[in-house]
Amino acid sequence: MLTDTTFWIDLAEELAAGGQGAARQFIAAHRSIHLEVSIITWGELAAGVNSPEELNHLLRRVRILNLHLQVAWEAGRIERELAEHGARLGENDNWIAATARTWGLRLVTRDRAFDRVPGLSIVRY
């Protein structure tokens, strides 16, 4: 499953507070599932940490998916699909959605904006 930026922000906040919120509960309920992130999510999360090591520690058990031509193609398709309905995503969310569709992954998110993306399988936490 591909996880979006909001998931990791929620998880980091839950860990810092010592609480058991929705993100931690999701991980506990899906221990056998491999979680992945887009390099776009890695970049967004980098804005909130002090070092790459801190970020790598948070994502230590997560595979990071880089961008390649098929993801770029899919991002363009999503842009066209949503522009036709006047319901575009932000640029980074578009890349995250494209990564999920390209790899055939379900997207773990609480962000309702992704509901607008046709063919995107979403898992709520």
C-alpha positions in Angstrom: 0.0 0.0 0.0 1.2 3.5 -0.8 0.9 5.9 2.1 0.4 9.6 1.6 2.1 12.5 3.4 -0.8 13.1 5.7 -0.6 9.6 7.1 3.1 10.1 8.1 2.5 13.5 9.6 -0.4 12.0 11.7 1.8 9.1 12.7 4.8 11.3 13.7 2.4 13.5 15.8 0.9 10.4 17.5 4.4 9.0 18.3 5.6 12.4 19.7 2.5 12.7 21.9 2.6 9.0 22.9 -0.9 8.6 21.8 -2.7 5.8 20.0 -4.4 7.6 17.1 -5.8 6.4 13.7 -2.4 6.1 12.0 -0.9 3.9 14.7 -4.1 1.8 14.9 -3.9 1.4 11.1 -0.3 0.1 11.3 -1.2 -2.3 14.2 -4.1 -3.7 12.2 -2.0 -4.1 9.0 1.3 -5.5 10.3 1.6 -8.0 7.4 1.2 -5.3 4.7 4.3 -3.6 3.3 4.0 0.2 3.3 5.5 2.3 0.6 5.8 6.0 -0.1 6.4 8.1 -3.2 9.6 10.1 -3.4 7.2 13.1 -3.5 6.0 12.2 0.0 9.6 11.9 1.2 10.3 15.4 -0.1 7.2 16.8 1.6 8.1 15.2 4.9 11.7 16.6 4.6 10.2 20.0 5.2 9.3 19.0 8.7 12.4 17.3 10.0 16.0 18.5 10.8 18.0 15.9 8.9 17.7 13.1 6.3 18.6 10.7 9.1 15.5 11.7 11.1 13.3 11.1 8.1 15.0 7.9 7.2 14.4 6.7 10.8 10.7 7.5 10.5 10.5 5.6 7.2 13.0 2.8 8.1 10.6 0.0 7.2 9.1 1.6 4.1 10.1 1.3 0.5 10.5 4.6 -1.3 9.2 4.6 -4.9 11.1 6.9 -7.3 9.5 8.6 -10.3 10.0 7.1 -13.8 8.4 7.8 -17.2 5.3 5.8 -16.6 4.5 7.7 -13.4 5.0 11.0 -15.3 2.7 9.7 -18.0 0.0 8.7 -15.4 0.4 12.2 -13.7 -0.4 13.8 -17.1 -3.4 11.5 -17.6 -4.8 12.4 -14.1 -4.2 16.1 -14.8 -6.2 15.8 -18.0 -9.0 13.7 -16.4 -9.5 16.1 -13.5 -9.1 19.3 -15.5 -12.1 18.2 -17.6 -14.2 18.3 -14.5 -12.6 21.4 -12.9 -11.5 19.3 -10.0 -7.7 19.2 -10.2 -5.4 18.1 -7.3 -2.4 20.0 -6.1 0.8 19.1 -8.0 2.3 16.9 -5.3 -1.0 15.0 -4.7 -1.2 14.5 -8.4 2.2 12.8 -8.4 1.3 10.7 -5.4 -1.9 9.5 -7.1 0.0 8.8 -10.3 2.5 6.7 -8.3 -0.4 4.6 -6.8 -2.1 4.1 -10.1 1.1 3.3 -12.0 2.1 0.6 -9.4 -1.4 -0.6 -8.9 -1.3 0.2 -5.2 -4.0 1.2 -2.8 -3.5 4.7 -1.4 -3.7 5.0 2.4 -5.0 8.5 3.2 -7.6 10.5 5.0 -7.4 13.3 2.4 -10.8 13.4 0.6 -9.2 15.2 -2.4 -8.0 11.9 -3.7 -11.6 10.7 -4.1 -11.7 12.7 -7.3 -9.1 10.5 -9.1 -10.8 7.9 -11.3 -9.4 4.4 -10.8 -7.6 5.2 -7.6 -8.1 2.6 -4.9 -8.3 4.4 -1.5 -7.9 2.9 2.0 -9.0 5.2 4.9 -7.4 5.2 8.2 
